[in-house]
């Protein structure tokens, strides 16, 4: 749902930028799109790696029950996606409040 709301407000900006040089206001939003994606990707890589290390250490020390091993990959994926999902949710709240031209 949040991704759909974000796309609804950002598609016109992206389409307009493809047709002509973006207005200053749209350029700021375009720059924000790129920078927040890079930041969320970096945070996701770090969080995913931290979760993998946590699970690895738990497995090596015997604190990871055998029944939790199949869920380990989902736990890593969830940790890696959490920053991006948080940013999409924040954008879905922010973009409707943004004043339109």
DSSP file (Angstrom, degrees, kcal/mol; ACC not computed):
  #  RESIDUE AA STRUCTURE BP1 BP2  ACC     N-H-->O    O-->H-N    N-H-->O    O-->H-N    TCO  KAPPA ALPHA  PHI   PSI    X-CA   Y-CA   Z-CA
    1    1 A X     >        0   0    0      0, 0.0     4,-1.9     0, 0.0     5,-0.2   0.000 360.0 360.0 360.0 -46.1    0.0    0.0    0.0
    2    2 A X  H  >  +     0   0    0      1,-0.2     4,-2.3     2,-0.2     5,-0.2   0.876 360.0  52.8 -65.9 -36.8    2.7    2.5    1.0
    3    3 A X  H  > S+     0   0    0      1,-0.2     4,-2.6     2,-0.2    -1,-0.2   0.902 108.0  51.7 -65.0 -39.3    4.7    1.8   -2.2
    4    4 A X  H  > S+     0   0    0      2,-0.2     4,-2.2     1,-0.2    -2,-0.2   0.902 110.1  47.9 -63.7 -41.4    1.6    2.5   -4.3
    5    5 A X  H  X S+     0   0    0     -4,-1.9     4,-1.6     2,-0.2    -1,-0.2   0.923 112.3  49.6 -64.4 -44.3    1.0    5.8   -2.6
    6    6 A X  H  X S+     0   0    0     -4,-2.3     4,-1.7     1,-0.2     3,-0.2   0.928 112.4  47.1 -62.1 -45.2    4.6    6.8   -3.1
    7    7 A X  H  X S+     0   0    0     -4,-2.6     4,-2.7     1,-0.2    -1,-0.2   0.884 105.4  60.7 -63.9 -37.9    4.6    5.9   -6.7
    8    8 A X  H  < S+     0   0    0     -4,-2.2     4,-0.5     1,-0.2    -1,-0.2   0.888 113.0  36.6 -56.4 -40.9    1.3    7.8   -7.3
    9    9 A X  H  < S+     0   0    0     -4,-1.6     4,-0.4    -3,-0.2    -1,-0.2   0.736 121.0  45.6 -85.5 -23.6    2.9   11.0   -6.2
   10   10 A X  H  X S+     0   0    0     -4,-1.7     4,-2.4    -5,-0.2     3,-0.2   0.744  93.1  75.0 -95.2 -23.7    6.3   10.4   -7.8
   11   11 A X  H  X S+     0   0    0     -4,-2.7     4,-2.9     1,-0.2     5,-0.3   0.918  95.1  51.1 -57.4 -46.2    5.4    9.1  -11.2
   12   12 A X  H  > S+     0   0    0     -4,-0.5     4,-2.3     1,-0.2    -1,-0.2   0.882 110.8  49.8 -59.6 -35.6    4.4   12.6  -12.5
   13   13 A X  H  > S+     0   0    0     -4,-0.4     4,-2.0    -3,-0.2    -1,-0.2   0.924 112.7  46.4 -66.7 -44.1    7.7   14.0  -11.4
   14   14 A X  H  X S+     0   0    0     -4,-2.4     4,-1.3     2,-0.2    -2,-0.2   0.907 113.8  48.0 -65.9 -41.5    9.7   11.2  -13.0
   15   15 A X  H  X S+     0   0    0     -4,-2.9     4,-0.9     1,-0.2    -2,-0.2   0.903 111.9  49.3 -66.1 -40.9    7.7   11.5  -16.3
   16   16 A X  H  X S+     0   0    0     -4,-2.3     4,-1.9    -5,-0.3     3,-0.5   0.876 108.0  54.5 -65.7 -36.8    8.1   15.3  -16.4
   17   17 A X  H  < S+     0   0    0     -4,-2.0    -1,-0.2     1,-0.2    -2,-0.2   0.813 105.6  53.7 -67.7 -29.2   11.8   15.0  -15.8
   18   18 A X  H  < S+     0   0    0     -4,-1.3    -1,-0.2     1,-0.2    -2,-0.2   0.745 111.9  44.7 -74.5 -23.2   12.1   12.6  -18.8
   19   19 A X  H  < S-     0   0    0     -4,-0.9     2,-0.3    -3,-0.5    -2,-0.2   0.810 127.9  -6.3 -91.1 -33.1   10.4   15.2  -21.0
   20   20 A X  S  < S-     0   0    0     -4,-1.9    -1,-0.2     3,-0.0     3,-0.1  -0.956  92.4 -66.3-154.3 165.1   12.2   18.4  -20.0
   21   21 A X        -     0   0    0     -2,-0.3    -3,-0.1     1,-0.1     6,-0.0  -0.384  66.0-107.0 -58.5 136.1   14.7   19.6  -17.5
   22   22 A X        -     0   0    0     -5,-0.2    -1,-0.1     1,-0.1    -5,-0.0  -0.295  28.1-110.2 -69.5 149.1   13.1   19.4  -14.1
   23   23 A X     >  -     0   0    0      1,-0.1     4,-2.9    -3,-0.1     5,-0.2  -0.300  37.5-102.5 -66.4 161.6   11.9   22.5  -12.2
   24   24 A X  H  > S+     0   0    0      1,-0.2     4,-1.8     2,-0.2     5,-0.1   0.888 123.4  49.7 -57.4 -41.1   13.9   23.3   -9.1
   25   25 A X  H  > S+     0   0    0      1,-0.2     4,-1.4     2,-0.2    -1,-0.2   0.904 113.9  44.7 -66.2 -41.4   11.2   21.9   -6.8
   26   26 A X  H  > S+     0   0    0      1,-0.2     4,-2.7     2,-0.2    -2,-0.2   0.850 108.6  57.9 -71.7 -33.2   11.0   18.7   -8.8
   27   27 A X  H  X S+     0   0    0     -4,-2.9     4,-2.6     1,-0.2     5,-0.2   0.891 104.1  52.5 -62.7 -38.5   14.8   18.5   -8.9
   28   28 A X  H  X S+     0   0    0     -4,-1.8     4,-2.0    -5,-0.2    -1,-0.2   0.911 111.0  46.3 -63.5 -41.3   14.9   18.5   -5.2
   29   29 A X  H  X S+     0   0    0     -4,-1.4     4,-2.4     2,-0.2    -2,-0.2   0.892 111.6  51.9 -68.6 -39.2   12.5   15.6   -5.0
   30   30 A X  H  X S+     0   0    0     -4,-2.7     4,-1.8     2,-0.2    -2,-0.2   0.920 111.0  47.6 -62.1 -43.7   14.4   13.7   -7.7
   31   31 A X  H  X S+     0   0    0     -4,-2.6     4,-2.6     1,-0.2     5,-0.2   0.889 110.9  51.8 -63.3 -38.7   17.7   14.1   -5.7
   32   32 A X  H  X S+     0   0    0     -4,-2.0     4,-2.6    -5,-0.2     5,-0.3   0.899 105.7  55.5 -64.6 -40.2   15.9   13.0   -2.6
   33   33 A X  H  X S+     0   0    0     -4,-2.4     4,-1.4     1,-0.2    -2,-0.2   0.934 113.0  41.1 -56.8 -47.6   14.6    9.9   -4.3
   34   34 A X  H  X S+     0   0    0     -4,-1.8     4,-2.2     1,-0.2    -2,-0.2   0.938 115.6  48.1 -69.1 -47.7   18.1    8.9   -5.3
   35   35 A X  H  X S+     0   0    0     -4,-2.6     4,-2.3     1,-0.2    -2,-0.2   0.882 111.8  48.9 -65.5 -37.6   19.8    9.7   -2.0
   36   36 A X  H  X S+     0   0    0     -4,-2.6     4,-2.4    -5,-0.2    -1,-0.2   0.840 110.2  52.1 -73.1 -29.1   17.3    8.0    0.2
   37   37 A X  H  X S+     0   0    0     -4,-1.4     4,-2.4    -5,-0.3    -2,-0.2   0.916 110.8  47.5 -68.9 -41.6   17.5    4.9   -1.9
   38   38 A X  H  X S+     0   0    0     -4,-2.2     4,-2.3     2,-0.2    -2,-0.2   0.923 114.2  47.0 -63.4 -43.4   21.3    4.8   -1.6
   39   39 A X  H  X S+     0   0    0     -4,-2.3     4,-2.6     2,-0.2     5,-0.2   0.919 113.0  48.3 -64.7 -43.6   21.1    5.3    2.1
   40   40 A X  H  X S+     0   0    0     -4,-2.4     4,-2.5     1,-0.2    44,-0.3   0.882 111.2  51.2 -65.6 -37.4   18.4    2.7    2.6
   41   41 A X  H  X S+     0   0    0     -4,-2.4     4,-2.4     2,-0.2    -1,-0.2   0.923 111.8  46.6 -64.7 -43.6   20.4    0.2    0.5
   42   42 A X  H  X S+     0   0    0     -4,-2.3     4,-2.1     2,-0.2    -2,-0.2   0.924 114.2  47.2 -64.5 -44.3   23.5    0.8    2.6
   43   43 A X  H  X S+     0   0    0     -4,-2.6     4,-2.7     1,-0.2    -1,-0.2   0.891 111.9  51.8 -63.7 -38.4   21.6    0.5    5.8
   44   44 A X  H  X S+     0   0    0     -4,-2.5     4,-2.8     2,-0.2     5,-0.2   0.894 108.1  50.7 -65.7 -40.3   19.9   -2.7    4.5
   45   45 A X  H  X S+     0   0    0     -4,-2.4     4,-2.3     2,-0.2    -1,-0.2   0.921 113.3  45.7 -62.9 -42.5   23.2   -4.3    3.6
   46   46 A X  H  X S+     0   0    0     -4,-2.1     4,-2.5     2,-0.2    -2,-0.2   0.924 114.5  47.2 -66.4 -44.1   24.6   -3.5    7.1
   47   47 A X  H  X S+     0   0    0     -4,-2.7     4,-2.3     2,-0.2    33,-0.2   0.900 113.0  48.9 -65.7 -40.6   21.5   -4.8    8.8
   48   48 A X  H  X S+     0   0    0     -4,-2.8     4,-2.3    31,-0.2    -1,-0.2   0.914 112.8  47.4 -64.7 -42.5   21.3   -8.0    6.8
   49   49 A X  H  X S+     0   0    0     -4,-2.3     4,-2.5    -5,-0.2    -2,-0.2   0.903 111.2  51.4 -65.5 -40.4   25.0   -8.7    7.4
   50   50 A X  H  X S+     0   0    0     -4,-2.5     4,-2.5     1,-0.2    -2,-0.2   0.906 111.0  48.1 -63.1 -40.9   24.6   -8.0   11.1
   51   51 A X  H  X S+     0   0    0     -4,-2.3     4,-2.6     2,-0.2     5,-0.2   0.899 111.0  50.9 -66.7 -40.1   21.6  -10.4   11.2
   52   52 A X  H  X S+     0   0    0     -4,-2.3     4,-2.5     2,-0.2    -2,-0.2   0.914 112.2  46.9 -62.9 -41.9   23.6  -13.1    9.3
   53   53 A X  H  X S+     0   0    0     -4,-2.5     4,-2.8     2,-0.2     5,-0.3   0.914 111.0  51.7 -66.0 -41.6   26.5  -12.7   11.8
   54   54 A X  H  X S+     0   0    0     -4,-2.5     4,-2.2     1,-0.2    -2,-0.2   0.933 113.3  44.4 -60.0 -45.8   24.1  -12.9   14.8
   55   55 A X  H  X S+     0   0    0     -4,-2.6     4,-2.4     2,-0.2    -1,-0.2   0.882 112.5  52.8 -66.9 -38.0   22.6  -16.1   13.4
   56   56 A X  H  X S+     0   0    0     -4,-2.5     4,-2.5     2,-0.2    -2,-0.2   0.930 111.3  45.2 -63.3 -45.2   26.0  -17.5   12.6
   57   57 A X  H  X S+     0   0    0     -4,-2.8     4,-1.9     2,-0.2     6,-0.3   0.892 112.2  52.2 -65.4 -38.7   27.3  -16.9   16.1
   58   58 A X  H  <>S+     0   0    0     -4,-2.2     5,-2.1    -5,-0.3     6,-1.2   0.899 111.4  47.4 -63.8 -38.8   24.1  -18.3   17.6
   59   59 A X  H ><5S+     0   0    0     -4,-2.4     3,-0.8     4,-0.2    -2,-0.2   0.905 111.2  50.5 -68.5 -40.7   24.5  -21.4   15.5
   60   60 A X  H 3<5S+     0   0    0     -4,-2.5    -1,-0.2     1,-0.2    -2,-0.2   0.831 113.9  44.7 -66.9 -31.5   28.2  -21.9   16.4
   61   61 A X  T 3<5S-     0   0    0     -4,-1.9    -1,-0.2    -5,-0.2    -2,-0.2   0.438 115.1-113.2 -94.1   0.8   27.5  -21.6   20.1
   62   62 A X  T < 5S+     0   0    0     -3,-0.8    -3,-0.2    -4,-0.4    -4,-0.1   0.613  85.8 116.3  81.8  11.4   24.5  -23.9   20.0
   63   63 A X      < +     0   0    0     -5,-2.1     2,-0.7    -6,-0.3    -4,-0.2   0.443  54.4  84.0 -92.4   0.5   22.0  -21.1   20.9
   64   64 A X  S    S-     0   0    0     -6,-1.2     5,-0.1    -7,-0.1    -1,-0.1  -0.894  80.3-136.0-103.9 108.5   20.1  -21.5   17.5
   65   65 A X    >>  -     0   0    0     -2,-0.7     3,-1.7     1,-0.1     4,-0.6  -0.286  16.7-120.3 -62.7 148.0   17.6  -24.3   17.7
   66   66 A X  G >4 S+     0   0    0      1,-0.3     3,-0.9     2,-0.2     4,-0.5   0.822 112.2  61.1 -59.0 -32.4   17.5  -26.6   14.7
   67   67 A X  G 34 S+     0   0    0      1,-0.2    -1,-0.3     2,-0.1     4,-0.2   0.684 101.5  54.1 -71.1 -15.7   13.9  -25.8   14.1
   68   68 A X  G X4 S+     0   0    0     -3,-1.7     3,-0.7     1,-0.1     4,-0.4   0.577  84.6  85.9 -90.7 -11.2   14.8  -22.1   13.6
   69   69 A X  G X< S+     0   0    0     -3,-0.9     3,-1.5    -4,-0.6     4,-0.4   0.899  85.2  53.5 -60.7 -43.6   17.4  -22.8   10.9
   70   70 A X  G 3  S+     0   0    0     -4,-0.5     4,-0.4     1,-0.3     3,-0.4   0.806 108.2  52.3 -62.1 -25.4   14.9  -22.8    8.0
   71   71 A X  G <> S+     0   0    0     -3,-0.7     4,-2.1    -4,-0.2    -1,-0.3   0.515  85.1  90.3 -84.5  -5.0   13.7  -19.3    9.1
   72   72 A X  H <> S+     0   0    0     -3,-1.5     4,-2.1    -4,-0.4    -1,-0.2   0.899  84.3  49.6 -62.7 -42.8   17.2  -17.9    9.1
   73   73 A X  H  > S+     0   0    0     -4,-0.4     4,-2.4    -3,-0.4    -1,-0.2   0.883 111.1  50.0 -66.0 -36.6   17.1  -16.7    5.5
   74   74 A X  H  > S+     0   0    0     -4,-0.4     4,-2.5     2,-0.2    -1,-0.2   0.871 109.1  52.8 -67.0 -35.9   13.8  -15.0    6.0
   75   75 A X  H  X S+     0   0    0     -4,-2.1     4,-2.0     2,-0.2    -2,-0.2   0.891 110.6  47.0 -65.5 -39.7   15.1  -13.3    9.2
   76   76 A X  H  X S+     0   0    0     -4,-2.1     4,-2.3     2,-0.2    -2,-0.2   0.922 112.9  48.8 -67.1 -44.6   18.1  -12.0    7.2
   77   77 A X  H  X S+     0   0    0     -4,-2.4     4,-2.1     1,-0.2    -2,-0.2   0.904 110.6  51.1 -62.6 -41.1   15.9  -10.7    4.3
   78   78 A X  H  X S+     0   0    0     -4,-2.5     4,-1.5     1,-0.2    -1,-0.2   0.918 110.9  48.0 -63.2 -43.0   13.6   -9.0    6.8
   79   79 A X  H  X S+     0   0    0     -4,-2.0     4,-0.5     1,-0.2   -31,-0.2   0.889 112.7  49.0 -64.5 -38.4   16.4   -7.2    8.5
   80   80 A X  H  < S+     0   0    0     -4,-2.3     4,-0.4   -33,-0.2     3,-0.2   0.838 114.9  43.9 -71.4 -32.6   17.9   -6.1    5.1
   81   81 A X  H  X S+     0   0    0     -4,-2.1     4,-2.6    -5,-0.2     3,-0.3   0.685  90.2  87.4 -85.2 -19.0   14.5   -4.8    3.9
   82   82 A X  H  X S+     0   0    0     -4,-1.5     4,-2.2     1,-0.2     5,-0.2   0.867  87.1  49.4 -53.4 -45.7   13.5   -3.0    7.1
   83   83 A X  H  X S+     0   0    0     -4,-0.5     4,-1.9    -3,-0.2    -1,-0.2   0.912 113.6  46.4 -62.4 -40.3   15.3    0.3    6.2
   84   84 A X  H  > S+     0   0    0     -4,-0.4     4,-2.4    -3,-0.3    -2,-0.2   0.918 112.8  49.1 -67.8 -42.2   13.8    0.5    2.8
   85   85 A X  H  X S+     0   0    0     -4,-2.6     4,-2.1     1,-0.2    -1,-0.2   0.882 109.9  52.3 -64.7 -37.0   10.3   -0.4    4.0
   86   86 A X  H  X S+     0   0    0     -4,-2.2     4,-2.0    -5,-0.3    -1,-0.2   0.902 110.6  47.8 -63.8 -41.1   10.6    2.3    6.7
   87   87 A X  H  X S+     0   0    0     -4,-1.9     4,-2.4     2,-0.2    -2,-0.2   0.886 110.1  51.6 -68.9 -39.4   11.5    4.9    4.1
   88   88 A X  H  X S+     0   0    0     -4,-2.4     4,-2.2     2,-0.2    -1,-0.2   0.912 110.5  49.4 -63.3 -41.7    8.7    3.9    1.8
   89   89 A X  H  X S+     0   0    0     -4,-2.1     4,-1.2     1,-0.2    -2,-0.2   0.908 110.8  49.6 -64.3 -41.5    6.2    4.3    4.7
   90   90 A X  H  X S+     0   0    0     -4,-2.0     4,-2.2     1,-0.2     3,-0.2   0.896 111.2  49.5 -64.2 -40.2    7.6    7.7    5.6
   91   91 A X  H  X S+     0   0    0     -4,-2.4     4,-2.9     1,-0.2     5,-0.3   0.878 105.1  57.5 -66.3 -37.4    7.3    8.9    2.0
   92   92 A X  H  X S+     0   0    0     -4,-2.2     4,-0.5     1,-0.2    -1,-0.2   0.816 112.9  41.4 -63.8 -28.9    3.7    7.6    1.8
   93   93 A X  H  < S+     0   0    0     -4,-1.2     4,-0.5    -3,-0.2    -2,-0.2   0.850 119.3  44.1 -82.3 -36.8    2.9    9.9    4.7
   94   94 A X  H >X S+     0   0    0     -4,-2.2     3,-0.9     1,-0.2     4,-0.8   0.908 103.9  59.8 -77.4 -43.9    5.0   12.9    3.5
   95   95 A X  H >< S+     0   0    0     -4,-2.9     3,-0.9     1,-0.3    -1,-0.2   0.851  99.1  54.8 -62.8 -39.1    4.2   13.1   -0.2
   96   96 A X  T 3< S+     0   0    0     -4,-0.5    -1,-0.3    -5,-0.3    -2,-0.1   0.811 108.1  52.3 -63.7 -25.1    0.4   13.7    0.2
   97   97 A X  T <4 S+     0   0    0     -3,-0.9    -1,-0.2    -4,-0.5    -2,-0.2   0.652  85.5 107.8 -81.9 -15.1    1.1   16.7    2.4
   98   98 A X  S << S-     0   0    0     -3,-0.9     2,-0.2    -4,-0.8    -3,-0.0  -0.427  80.1-113.7 -65.6 131.7    3.5   18.1   -0.2
   99   99 A X        -     0   0    0     -2,-0.2     2,-0.2     1,-0.1    -1,-0.1  -0.477  28.7-140.2 -71.5 133.6    2.0   21.2   -1.8
  100  100 A X              0   0    0     -2,-0.2    -1,-0.1     1,-0.1     0, 0.0  -0.521 360.0 360.0 -88.5 159.5    1.2   20.7   -5.5
  101  101 A X              0   0    0     -2,-0.2    -1,-0.1     0, 0.0    -2,-0.1   0.480 360.0 360.0 -69.3 360.0    1.7   23.4   -8.1
